[in-house]
Amino acid sequence: MAEKITIRDIARFAGVSKATVSRVLNQKPDVDPDTRERILRIMEEQAFLPSITASRLAGGRSRLIGVLIPSLTWPLIPEIMRGVSEMVIQTPYELLLYSITHEQDRNEKDQGDVINRILATQLAASLLAVFPGQSARYLTRLHEQGFPIVMIEISCLP
């Protein structure tokens, strides 16, 4: 298996700094158009895929939105997820799906475990909770601590 190409390799191939490659990856405007084109061409030739995790570590921010849902079999979930996906695809963010089963929703310890896992992995920068059920109490507490959360409650729907 070939070694994974890194941002450092792309910078070396293009004769630029890692910071310049990073600015291209983050679509910053302050890169010479010829340099940008050269870097993008090299990334394509090398089949370079930027690591979301590495970007988060380097930049200190995540571009992942956690989506907490009940079972995918709930009637409205596929339609809601389609709408969320259509909006997110227009942004530099990605979705990370978490699910709380009916059994977990009834068990207070399991609810806390799922939410603690979301926080412990530090992958998601924010959370969209769809029909959080009993978990809403935990999520409200997280929001009060500064974690960005949007909740869609079934009582809010027509």
C-alpha positions, 0 to 999 in steps of 0.5 A, a space after each residue: 500500500 502506498 504511503 498517504 500523501 500529506 499536505 506537507 508533500 503537496 507543498 513540497 511538490 508545488 514549491 510552496 509552504 504548508 500554509 499556502 496549501 492550507 489556504 487553498 484547501 480552505 478556499 481563502 482568497 489570498 493565494 495567487 491564481 496560478 499558484 492555486 491552480 498548480 496546487 489543485 492540479 498537484 492534489 488531483 494528480 496525487 489523488 490527495 484527500 484532505 483529512 477532516 481530523 487533521 484539519 480540525 487539529 491544525 485549525 482548532 475547529 471542526 467542520 462536522 455537524 453532529 445529527 442526533 436522531 431516533 431510529 431511521 425508521 421513524 416516518 419523518 426522519 428520512 425527509 428531515 435528513 434529506 432537507 438537512 443534507 441539501 442545506 449542508 452540501 452548500 457549505 464546507 461542513 459535513 454531517 456525522 450521524 448519531 442515533 438513540 434507539 427507543 431502548 436507549 431513550 427510555 434508559 437515562 444512563 444510556 441517554 447520557 452515555 450517547 451524549 457523553 460519547 458525542 462530547 468525548 470524541 470532540 468530532 462534532 462542532 455542533 449538534 442538531 437533535 431531531 426529536 430528542 425525546 427524554 435526551 432533551 434535558 441533557 442537551 439543554 444542559 450542554 447548550 447552557 455550557 456553550 455547546 451549540 445545539 439546535 433541537 427539532 421537537 415533535 411538539 413543534 411540528 404541525 
